[in-house]
């Protein structure tokens, strides 16, 4: 088992603001394990018929709980009307602390008739972060995390098992996509999903994806939106502020986990050329843990100069984040082009090889080199 104290602390902190915490993440990412780590909690698996029956009368169930109790409703979306249960808990039993888990964002699926706006705090559970992997400075540990991915079961396995990834994809469609979104074209959906895994980290071209998956553009966009809601892919918008040569409309698409990227690409080992793109995925997970989704972008101009990530901060500041296995190999040319347009902000290089943050120069630019752990303290 992988200890994940960061997430337990985040849940307890969220309860200081709201009595309902919504913990979402892809299946088998570790939601149940974390929920069971809460001491003294009343745990209910909402996938069981006995749990469904016990929750048919929410008032009766809540009346029988000790004030101040911690309740866990695992996979709560399997209930017929999960938002009703949580709304009653928030409005009538605020002395109870409730953790509800599910595989998607709460407000966007057809099962939830109420978004619980103002009543809950949402936490998205990423695959195991690089900073959660123990000794974060060994190259062999990094290669295993990149190859196996961050779902606890394959990460802890001695060898990568293709059966796990095939079964996960089948279950993802049957238990999340079809059940929550009613998408019944299994072949078309999974064809598109596998295409996105192979192209992870690249810009979206809806027309090419439609041709390759034999779907129309409208369906492709709808399916990708469902994947976003289910946390299977993440779209990154281009940052722009009026520069005539900036890319303004084409998002990048990142798969949720490097293990599935390497599985779909057919890789059984990590080569030197593979690490850079996969490392971007790990950095993006850490960025999304510490910054709001709407504040994370990438940047590119029409000369194909590109910055990996841009973080929008306050008062017109924008931070540049470059992902490098070896910080010494940084090419500062794209960052210089970006800073000619947007002068305010920090320049950060995130590398698994950096133990303690340090600063260095490239021309007129000053960079801070650090690892993902430094993101929690703003570098």
C-alpha positions as CSV (number, residue, x, y, z in Angstrom):
1,X,0.0,0.0,0.0
2,X,1.2,3.5,-0.8
3,X,0.8,6.0,2.1
4,X,-0.8,9.2,0.9
5,X,-0.9,11.6,3.9
6,X,-1.0,14.7,1.6
7,X,-4.5,13.8,0.5
8,X,-5.8,12.9,4.0
9,X,-4.6,16.3,5.2
10,X,-6.4,17.9,2.3
11,X,-9.6,16.1,3.1
12,X,-9.5,17.2,6.8
13,X,-8.7,20.8,5.7
14,X,-11.7,20.8,3.4
15,X,-14.0,19.7,6.2
16,X,-13.1,22.9,8.0
17,X,-14.9,24.8,5.3
18,X,-17.7,22.4,4.2
19,X,-19.3,19.3,5.8
20,X,-19.4,17.6,2.4
21,X,-16.2,16.7,0.6
22,X,-16.4,15.3,-2.9
23,X,-13.4,13.1,-3.7
24,X,-13.2,12.2,-7.4
25,X,-10.7,10.4,-9.6
26,X,-10.5,7.6,-12.1
27,X,-11.3,4.1,-11.0
28,X,-8.6,2.3,-9.0
29,X,-6.7,5.5,-8.4
30,X,-6.9,4.9,-4.6
31,X,-10.1,6.6,-3.5
32,X,-11.4,3.7,-1.5
33,X,-8.0,3.1,0.1
34,X,-7.8,6.7,1.3
35,X,-11.4,6.6,2.5
36,X,-10.7,3.6,4.6
37,X,-7.7,5.4,6.2
38,X,-10.1,7.8,7.9
39,X,-10.1,6.6,11.6
40,X,-13.4,5.7,13.1
41,X,-15.4,6.5,10.0
42,X,-18.7,4.8,9.0
43,X,-18.0,3.3,5.6
44,X,-20.6,2.5,3.0
45,X,-19.9,1.0,-0.4
46,X,-22.7,2.3,-2.6
47,X,-22.2,-0.4,-5.1
48,X,-23.7,-2.9,-2.7
49,X,-27.5,-3.6,-2.7
50,X,-27.5,-3.6,1.1
51,X,-26.1,-0.1,1.2
52,X,-28.6,1.1,-1.3
53,X,-31.4,-0.3,0.8
54,X,-30.0,1.3,4.0
55,X,-30.0,4.7,2.4
56,X,-33.5,4.7,0.9
57,X,-34.6,6.8,3.9
58,X,-31.8,9.3,4.4
59,X,-33.3,10.9,7.5
60,X,-33.6,7.6,9.3
61,X,-30.0,6.8,8.4
62,X,-28.6,10.2,9.5
63,X,-30.7,10.3,12.7
64,X,-28.9,7.1,13.8
65,X,-25.4,8.5,13.4
66,X,-23.5,10.0,16.4
67,X,-23.1,13.8,16.2
68,X,-19.6,14.6,14.8
69,X,-19.3,11.2,13.0
70,X,-17.4,10.8,9.8
71,X,-19.4,9.1,7.0
72,X,-18.0,7.7,3.8
73,X,-20.2,7.0,0.8
74,X,-17.9,5.3,-1.6
75,X,-18.8,5.3,-5.3
76,X,-21.9,7.3,-4.4
77,X,-22.9,7.8,-8.0
78,X,-24.3,4.2,-8.0
79,X,-27.2,5.4,-6.0
80,X,-30.4,6.4,-7.8
81,X,-30.3,10.0,-6.6
82,X,-27.0,10.6,-4.9
83,X,-27.3,14.4,-4.9
84,X,-30.5,14.2,-2.8
85,X,-28.6,12.2,-0.1
86,X,-25.7,14.6,0.0
87,X,-28.0,17.7,0.0
88,X,-30.0,16.4,2.9
89,X,-26.7,15.7,4.8
90,X,-25.4,19.2,4.1
91,X,-28.6,21.1,4.9
92,X,-30.0,19.1,7.8
93,X,-27.0,17.3,9.4
94,X,-24.1,19.8,9.1
95,X,-22.6,18.3,12.4
96,X,-21.7,15.2,10.3
97,X,-18.6,15.1,8.2
98,X,-19.3,13.4,4.9
99,X,-16.8,12.1,2.3
100,X,-18.4,11.0,-1.0
101,X,-16.3,9.5,-3.8
102,X,-16.9,9.0,-7.5
103,X,-15.2,8.7,-10.8
104,X,-16.3,12.0,-12.3
105,X,-16.9,15.7,-11.5
106,X,-20.1,15.8,-9.5
107,X,-22.0,18.5,-11.3
108,X,-21.7,17.4,-14.9
109,X,-23.1,13.9,-15.0
110,X,-26.7,13.1,-15.7
111,X,-27.0,11.1,-12.4
112,X,-26.6,14.3,-10.3
113,X,-29.7,16.5,-10.4
114,X,-28.1,19.1,-8.1
115,X,-24.6,20.3,-8.3
116,X,-24.5,21.0,-4.5
117,X,-23.0,24.4,-5.2
118,X,-22.0,26.1,-2.0
119,X,-22.5,22.9,0.0
120,X,-19.4,20.8,-0.9
121,X,-15.7,21.1,-1.4
122,X,-14.3,19.1,-4.3
123,X,-10.9,17.3,-4.4
124,X,-9.5,15.6,-7.5
125,X,-7.3,12.7,-6.6
126,X,-4.5,12.3,-9.2
127,X,-2.6,9.2,-9.9
128,X,0.3,8.8,-7.4
129,X,2.3,12.0,-7.6
130,X,6.1,11.9,-8.3
131,X,6.7,13.4,-4.9
132,X,4.7,10.6,-3.3
133,X,7.0,7.9,-4.8
134,X,9.5,7.7,-1.9
135,X,13.1,8.5,-3.0
136,X,12.3,10.9,-5.8
137,X,15.8,11.2,-7.2
138,X,16.7,7.7,-8.6
139,X,16.5,7.3,-12.4
140,X,15.3,3.7,-12.1
141,X,12.4,4.8,-9.8
142,X,11.5,7.5,-12.3
143,X,11.5,5.1,-15.2
144,X,9.2,2.7,-13.3
145,X,6.8,5.5,-12.5
146,X,6.7,6.6,-16.1
147,X,6.3,3.1,-17.5
148,X,3.9,1.6,-15.0
149,X,1.9,4.8,-14.3
150,X,0.5,6.1,-11.1
151,X,-2.4,3.8,-10.3
152,X,-1.3,2.0,-7.1
153,X,-1.7,-1.6,-8.4
154,X,0.5,-1.4,-11.5
155,X,2.9,1.0,-9.8
156,X,3.5,-1.5,-7.0
157,X,3.8,-4.5,-9.4
158,X,7.2,-5.9,-10.2
159,X,6.3,-6.2,-13.9
160,X,3.9,-4.3,-16.1
161,X,0.8,-6.4,-16.8
162,X,-1.0,-5.6,-20.1
163,X,-4.1,-7.4,-18.8
164,X,-4.6,-4.8,-16.1
165,X,-4.7,-1.9,-18.6
166,X,-7.0,-3.7,-21.0
167,X,-9.4,-4.6,-18.2
168,X,-9.3,-1.1,-16.9
169,X,-10.2,0.4,-20.2
170,X,-13.1,-2.0,-20.6
171,X,-14.4,-1.2,-17.1
172,X,-13.9,2.5,-17.6
173,X,-16.3,2.4,-20.6
174,X,-18.9,0.0,-19.0
175,X,-18.9,1.5,-15.5
176,X,-18.3,5.2,-16.1
177,X,-19.0,6.2,-19.7
178,X,-22.0,4.1,-20.5
179,X,-23.5,4.2,-17.1
180,X,-23.0,7.9,-16.4
181,X,-23.2,9.4,-19.9
182,X,-25.3,6.9,-21.8
183,X,-22.7,6.6,-24.7
184,X,-23.4,3.3,-26.4
185,X,-21.1,3.3,-29.3
186,X,-18.4,1.3,-27.5
187,X,-16.1,0.7,-30.5
188,X,-16.1,4.4,-31.6
189,X,-15.6,5.7,-28.1
190,X,-12.7,3.4,-27.3
191,X,-11.1,3.9,-30.7
192,X,-11.1,7.6,-30.0
193,X,-9.8,7.1,-26.4
194,X,-6.9,4.9,-27.6
195,X,-6.0,7.5,-30.2
196,X,-5.8,10.2,-27.5
197,X,-3.6,8.0,-25.4
198,X,-1.2,7.5,-28.3
199,X,-1.2,11.3,-29.1
200,X,-1.1,12.4,-25.5
201,X,0.7,15.8,-25.0
202,X,-0.1,16.9,-28.6
203,X,-2.5,19.5,-30.0
204,X,-6.0,18.4,-30.7
205,X,-7.1,18.2,-34.4
206,X,-10.8,17.3,-34.3
207,X,-11.0,16.6,-38.0
208,X,-8.2,14.1,-38.0
209,X,-9.5,12.4,-34.9
210,X,-12.9,12.2,-36.5
211,X,-11.5,10.5,-39.6
212,X,-9.3,8.2,-37.7
213,X,-12.0,7.0,-35.3
214,X,-14.8,7.0,-37.9
215,X,-16.9,9.5,-35.9
216,X,-18.1,12.9,-36.8
217,X,-16.6,16.1,-35.3
218,X,-19.6,16.8,-33.1
219,X,-19.4,13.3,-31.6
220,X,-15.7,13.5,-31.2
221,X,-16.1,16.8,-29.2
222,X,-18.9,15.2,-27.1
223,X,-16.9,12.1,-26.3
224,X,-13.8,14.1,-25.3
225,X,-16.0,16.2,-23.0
226,X,-17.2,13.0,-21.3
227,X,-13.6,11.9,-21.0
228,X,-12.7,15.2,-19.3
229,X,-15.6,14.9,-16.9
230,X,-14.5,11.4,-16.0
231,X,-10.9,12.6,-15.5
232,X,-9.5,10.4,-18.3
233,X,-8.0,13.3,-20.3
234,X,-7.1,16.9,-19.5
235,X,-7.3,19.7,-22.0
236,X,-4.8,22.6,-21.8
237,X,-5.7,25.8,-23.5
238,X,-3.1,28.0,-25.2
239,X,-2.2,31.2,-23.3
240,X,-2.5,34.4,-25.3
241,X,-2.9,38.1,-24.7
242,X,-3.3,39.7,-28.1
243,X,0.0,38.9,-29.7
244,X,-0.5,38.5,-33.5
245,X,1.6,35.4,-33.8
246,X,0.4,33.5,-30.8
247,X,-1.6,30.2,-31.1
248,X,-5.0,31.1,-29.7
249,X,-7.5,28.3,-30.2
250,X,-6.0,24.7,-30.4
251,X,-5.9,23.0,-27.0
252,X,-3.4,20.3,-26.0
253,X,-4.7,17.0,-24.7
254,X,-3.0,15.0,-22.0
255,X,-4.0,11.5,-20.9
256,X,-4.5,11.0,-17.2
257,X,-1.7,8.6,-16.6
258,X,1.7,7.7,-18.2
259,X,1.1,4.0,-17.7
260,X,-1.7,4.0,-20.2
261,X,0.3,6.2,-22.6
262,X,3.2,3.7,-22.6
263,X,0.8,0.8,-22.8
264,X,-1.0,2.1,-25.8
265,X,2.3,3.0,-27.5
266,X,3.5,-0.6,-26.9
267,X,6.5,0.5,-24.9
268,X,8.0,-2.1,-22.5
269,X,10.9,0.1,-21.4
270,X,11.8,3.8,-21.2
271,X,14.3,5.2,-23.6
272,X,16.2,8.5,-23.2
273,X,14.0,10.2,-25.8
274,X,10.8,9.0,-24.0
275,X,11.4,10.7,-20.7
276,X,10.8,14.3,-21.6
277,X,7.2,14.0,-22.8
278,X,6.2,11.6,-20.0
279,X,7.9,13.8,-17.4
280,X,5.6,16.6,-18.6
281,X,2.6,14.5,-17.6
282,X,4.0,14.1,-14.0
283,X,4.6,17.8,-13.7
284,X,1.1,18.6,-15.0
285,X,-0.4,16.4,-12.3
286,X,1.6,18.3,-9.6
287,X,0.5,21.7,-11.1
288,X,-3.1,20.7,-11.1
289,X,-2.8,19.6,-7.4
290,X,-1.5,23.1,-6.4
291,X,-3.1,25.5,-8.9
292,X,-6.6,26.0,-10.3
293,X,-7.3,24.3,-13.6
294,X,-8.3,27.6,-15.2
295,X,-4.9,29.1,-14.4
296,X,-2.8,26.5,-16.2
297,X,-2.0,26.9,-19.9
298,X,0.7,26.2,-22.5
299,X,2.1,28.8,-25.0
300,X,3.1,28.6,-28.6
301,X,3.6,31.0,-31.4
302,X,3.4,30.5,-35.1
303,X,7.2,30.1,-35.3
304,X,6.6,26.9,-33.2
305,X,8.4,28.4,-30.2
306,X,6.7,26.7,-27.2
307,X,6.6,27.0,-23.4
308,X,5.5,23.8,-21.7
309,X,3.3,25.4,-19.1
310,X,2.2,28.9,-18.1
311,X,0.6,29.6,-14.7
312,X,-1.6,32.7,-14.5
313,X,-1.0,34.5,-11.2
314,X,-2.3,37.8,-9.7
315,X,-1.7,41.4,-11.0
316,X,-0.7,40.4,-14.5
317,X,2.0,38.0,-13.5
318,X,2.5,34.8,-15.5
319,X,4.9,32.1,-14.5
320,X,6.7,30.0,-17.0
321,X,7.2,26.3,-16.2
322,X,9.6,24.2,-18.3
323,X,10.0,20.5,-17.8
324,X,13.5,19.1,-18.1
325,X,15.0,15.8,-17.0
326,X,18.4,17.7,-17.1
327,X,18.1,21.4,-16.4
328,X,21.5,22.0,-18.1
329,X,19.8,21.2,-21.5
330,X,17.3,24.0,-21.3
331,X,16.9,26.1,-24.4
332,X,15.8,29.5,-23.2
333,X,14.8,30.8,-26.7
334,X,11.1,30.1,-26.4
335,X,11.0,31.6,-22.9
336,X,12.8,34.7,-24.2
337,X,10.1,35.1,-26.9
338,X,7.4,34.7,-24.3
339,X,9.0,37.2,-21.9
340,X,9.3,39.8,-24.7
341,X,5.5,39.8,-24.6
342,X,4.9,39.1,-20.9
343,X,7.6,40.4,-18.7
344,X,6.2,39.8,-15.2
345,X,6.6,36.4,-13.5
346,X,8.9,33.6,-12.4
347,X,10.8,31.3,-14.8
348,X,10.8,27.8,-13.4
349,X,12.5,24.6,-14.6
350,X,11.2,21.4,-12.9
351,X,13.5,18.4,-12.9
352,X,13.5,15.1,-11.1
353,X,17.3,15.5,-10.7
354,X,17.1,18.6,-8.5
355,X,17.2,18.0,-4.8
356,X,17.1,21.6,-3.6
357,X,16.0,24.7,-5.5
358,X,18.7,26.9,-7.0
359,X,18.8,29.8,-9.5
360,X,20.8,30.1,-12.7
361,X,21.0,32.5,-15.7
362,X,20.4,32.1,-19.4
363,X,21.2,35.4,-21.1
364,X,19.1,38.1,-19.4
365,X,16.7,35.5,-17.9
366,X,16.9,34.1,-14.4
367,X,15.5,30.6,-13.8
368,X,14.7,28.6,-10.6
369,X,15.4,24.9,-10.9
370,X,13.4,22.7,-8.6
371,X,11.5,19.4,-8.3
372,X,7.8,18.9,-8.1
373,X,7.8,19.0,-4.3
374,X,8.7,22.7,-4.4
375,X,5.4,23.5,-6.2
376,X,3.6,23.3,-2.8
377,X,5.7,26.2,-1.6
378,X,5.5,28.3,-4.8
379,X,9.1,27.2,-5.8
